[in-house]
Amino acid sequence: MVLGMKVWLLRRSSSFLDDTCFFRSNKRVADKDSRQGQRYDDAEIRTYVERVHARHDEPLQQAFDAAERAGMPQIQVAPNEGQLLEVLSAMVDAKRVVEVGTLAGYSAVRLARGMKPGGKIFSLEFEEKHAAVAREAIAKANLDVDVEVMVGDARALLPSLEQHGPFDLVFVDADKESYPEYGAWARKNLRPGGILVGDNAYLFGNLTKESERAERMRAFHEEAAGEMVSVCLPTPDGMLVAVKR
Ligand SMILES: C[S@@+](CC[C@H](N)C(=O)[O-])C[C@H]1O[C@@H](n2cnc3c(N)ncnc32)[C@H](O)[C@@H]1O
């Protein structure tokens, strides 16, 4: 009789745990669907969370608008992703940061806003014009962090930065083919506990397709996962975040 009761209770509790959990007056407290990929965000929710967490003040808005004003491609990170960069740089108490891919300076301003006064960002940009527009936008943002925009191919510039390391954070947001090289450089030049952040980690939806570009992006993921503590956050185009052990 007692044994029968125990089996019944066990079955009952496991079926509770199996279900998309409703208990205590039918209020949903946990959920299997989201774990299997169902998304609950919609335009209204995204607008709300962006307004609460990632709202632009005037210096941020001018940096965000700088690419459009200068007739450059508007391919900067979105406000929520910019806020994520700010949070990450604050989380690792970043004092020395490398950014690969400056564009008009919006993400550099976001990274700088997460840092304490006196920090330094080296931001690498291939296009002279992008660098000039970025320098102006960064100056207007009144930062208390020094942002040095360096012009050239990041693959050629990175070795010259090794003397300034180790770094607290490396943000990669440039030519996608070179992500494995940028990842390897970051692993070598981050301090233990420092983080690698890579935007467009879904490769515009092509991450699992058959192409050399996709293979290289997969190598970026797999090498980070093999050697670091890593995750790929489900931002619209994926943001890889990995901590150096
Ligand atoms: C997506 S945009 C960067 C956006 C910027 N991180 C932001 O969110 O505000 C990519 C930039 O990387 C630059 N770029 C592309 N290949 C590069 C390379 N090999 N070295 C340095 N910069 C490069 C491009 O000129 C472009 O300005």
The ligand as an SDF file (V2000), in Angstrom:
LIG
                    3D

 27 29  0  0  0  0  0  0  0  0999 V2000
   30.4240   45.8770  -39.7920 C   0  0  0  0  0  0  0  0  0  0  0  0
   31.4930   47.2160  -39.9580 S   0  0  0  0  0  0  0  0  0  0  0  0
   31.9630   47.5730  -38.2900 C   0  0  0  0  0  0  0  0  0  0  0  0
   30.8310   48.1530  -37.4980 C   0  0  0  0  0  0  0  0  0  0  0  0
   31.2790   48.6950  -36.1390 C   0  0  0  0  0  0  0  0  0  0  0  0
   31.9440   47.6590  -35.3590 N   0  0  0  0  0  0  0  0  0  0  0  0
   30.0670   49.1800  -35.3760 C   0  0  0  0  0  0  0  0  0  0  0  0
   29.2750   48.3160  -34.9490 O   0  0  0  0  0  0  0  0  0  0  0  0
   29.8800   50.3940  -35.1870 O   0  0  0  0  0  0  0  0  0  0  0  0
   32.9510   46.4690  -40.5840 C   0  0  0  0  0  0  0  0  0  0  0  0
   34.1110   47.4330  -40.8050 C   0  0  0  0  0  0  0  0  0  0  0  0
   35.2970   46.6460  -40.9380 O   0  0  0  0  0  0  0  0  0  0  0  0
   36.1180   47.2260  -41.9170 C   0  0  0  0  0  0  0  0  0  0  0  0
   37.0320   46.1630  -42.4200 N   0  0  0  0  0  0  0  0  0  0  0  0
   36.7390   45.1640  -43.2850 C   0  0  0  0  0  0  0  0  0  0  0  0
   37.8230   44.3790  -43.4630 N   0  0  0  0  0  0  0  0  0  0  0  0
   38.7980   44.8800  -42.6820 C   0  0  0  0  0  0  0  0  0  0  0  0
   40.1330   44.4970  -42.4140 C   0  0  0  0  0  0  0  0  0  0  0  0
   40.6960   43.4290  -43.0000 N   0  0  0  0  0  0  0  0  0  0  0  0
   40.8540   45.2300  -41.5420 N   0  0  0  0  0  0  0  0  0  0  0  0
   40.3010   46.3140  -40.9220 C   0  0  0  0  0  0  0  0  0  0  0  0
   39.0340   46.7160  -41.1260 N   0  0  0  0  0  0  0  0  0  0  0  0
   38.2970   46.0110  -42.0000 C   0  0  0  0  0  0  0  0  0  0  0  0
   35.1550   47.7710  -42.9560 C   0  0  0  0  0  0  0  0  0  0  0  0
   35.7500   48.7880  -43.7190 O   0  0  0  0  0  0  0  0  0  0  0  0
   33.9990   48.2650  -42.0790 C   0  0  0  0  0  0  0  0  0  0  0  0
   34.1580   49.6360  -41.7790 O   0  0  0  0  0  0  0  0  0  0  0  0
  1  2  1  0
  2  3  1  0
  2 10  1  0
  3  4  1  0
  4  5  1  0
  5  6  1  0
  5  7  1  0
  7  8  2  0
  7  9  1  0
 10 11  1  0
 11 12  1  0
 11 26  1  0
 12 13  1  0
 13 14  1  0
 13 24  1  0
 14 15  1  0
 14 23  1  0
 15 16  2  0
 16 17  1  0
 17 18  1  0
 17 23  2  0
 18 19  1  0
 18 20  2  0
 20 21  1  0
 21 22  2  0
 22 23  1  0
 24 25  1  0
 24 26  1  0
 26 27  1  0
M  CHG  2   2   1   9  -1
M  END
$$$$
